[in-house]
Amino acid sequence: MLIKFLSSCSFCRQFSTSSSSNKVKNSEEWHKRHIKDRFVQQSRAENYRARSAFKLLEIQDRFQLIREGNYVVECGGAPGAWTQVLTNIIGGKGRIVSCDLLLIEPIPGAITLSKTDFTHPDSQAAILKHLGGRKIDVVLSDMAPNLSGTKELDQMMTTNLVYSVITFSLMNTTAGGAFLTKTFFGEQTKRIVDDLLKFYRSVEYIKPESSRKESSELYLLARDFKGIKKRK
Ligand SMILES: C[S@@+](CC[C@H](N)C(=O)[O-])C[C@H]1O[C@@H](n2cnc3c(N)ncnc32)[C@H](O)[C@@H]1O
């Protein structure tokens, strides 16, 4: 599956052949590219708080991941573009609990927990309290650590974040539920997928069109949670 993804994905081909493009970090150039970017323009036109909305919209379009009435937990929700997408899909019957280390300006129809470190047990307890004892249908994580610039350290921090959401999901998702996480392609990617496959019936690698080609960012979508049996 990984090999299929690597050979089919233009991002992976770039990732393996072009390290210089990854080094284009000049902020002026970044700013120029940003304002020309079609997803930035589209997000402004459609009143989304960030271009990242289009990543979730594409995934939703392809996989119908979220349904009206779902209970959804979102990790790393600031500034709130994914939360906006979620409120449009879920409507009044479900529940959306979104958290971030940063401020998330309120979004009608969602519970937003700002200044909240998802990895802290108290934060996870607060999220669960807002769900009122109901299991989660979909857990989403778009969390990204503050990158240090050291590849190995960045991969380690990203992997730690991913596993903290996986653990939370396994404990709190309803059977048949789903899990979507951002990660950055690296040595740990296959291990994460192998671990997810122990608990979910399928895992997809996704590089949305709006995810910048020069970034090693990708999303893993795990579907049809098998449930976990507690030992007696
Ligand atoms: C790419 S942004 C999310 C964008 C968001 N999906 C949207 O559409 O508006 C990644 C976010 O992850 C958050 N983050 C990183 N580590 C976190 C943690 N331990 N707990 C909560 N949020 C975290 C960052 O503060 C940042 O706002």
PDBQT file of the ligand as one rigid body, heavy atoms in Angstrom, charges set to zero:
ROOT
HETATM    1  C1  LIG A 301      -2.145  23.377  10.676  1.00  0.00    +0.000 C 
HETATM    2  S1  LIG A 301      -2.753  24.096  12.133  1.00  0.00    +0.000 S 
HETATM    3  C2  LIG A 301      -4.418  23.554  12.142  1.00  0.00    +0.000 C 
HETATM    4  C3  LIG A 301      -5.294  24.254  11.146  1.00  0.00    +0.000 C 
HETATM    5  C4  LIG A 301      -6.758  23.917  11.342  1.00  0.00    +0.000 C 
HETATM    6  N1  LIG A 301      -7.035  22.545  10.946  1.00  0.00    +0.000 N 
HETATM    7  C5  LIG A 301      -7.655  24.820  10.529  1.00  0.00    +0.000 C 
HETATM    8  O1  LIG A 301      -8.156  24.364   9.508  1.00  0.00    +0.000 OA
HETATM    9  O2  LIG A 301      -7.860  25.971  10.910  1.00  0.00    +0.000 OA
HETATM   10  C6  LIG A 301      -2.001  23.073  13.348  1.00  0.00    +0.000 C 
HETATM   11  C7  LIG A 301      -2.400  23.428  14.765  1.00  0.00    +0.000 C 
HETATM   12  O3  LIG A 301      -1.968  22.380  15.656  1.00  0.00    +0.000 OA
HETATM   13  C8  LIG A 301      -1.863  22.980  16.918  1.00  0.00    +0.000 C 
HETATM   14  N2  LIG A 301      -1.197  22.102  17.877  1.00  0.00    +0.000 N 
HETATM   15  C9  LIG A 301       0.082  21.643  17.842  1.00  0.00    +0.000 A 
HETATM   16  N3  LIG A 301       0.337  20.900  18.925  1.00  0.00    +0.000 NA
HETATM   17  C10 LIG A 301      -0.802  20.864  19.654  1.00  0.00    +0.000 A 
HETATM   18  C11 LIG A 301      -1.172  20.257  20.895  1.00  0.00    +0.000 A 
HETATM   19  N4  LIG A 301      -0.291  19.530  21.603  1.00  0.00    +0.000 N 
HETATM   20  N5  LIG A 301      -2.422  20.426  21.353  1.00  0.00    +0.000 NA
HETATM   21  C12 LIG A 301      -3.319  21.167  20.649  1.00  0.00    +0.000 A 
HETATM   22  N6  LIG A 301      -3.035  21.772  19.481  1.00  0.00    +0.000 NA
HETATM   23  C13 LIG A 301      -1.797  21.617  18.984  1.00  0.00    +0.000 A 
HETATM   24  C14 LIG A 301      -1.097  24.273  16.611  1.00  0.00    +0.000 C 
HETATM   25  O4  LIG A 301      -1.241  25.205  17.648  1.00  0.00    +0.000 OA
HETATM   26  C15 LIG A 301      -1.749  24.712  15.300  1.00  0.00    +0.000 C 
HETATM   27  O5  LIG A 301      -2.740  25.692  15.516  1.00  0.00    +0.000 OA
ENDROOT
TORSDOF 0
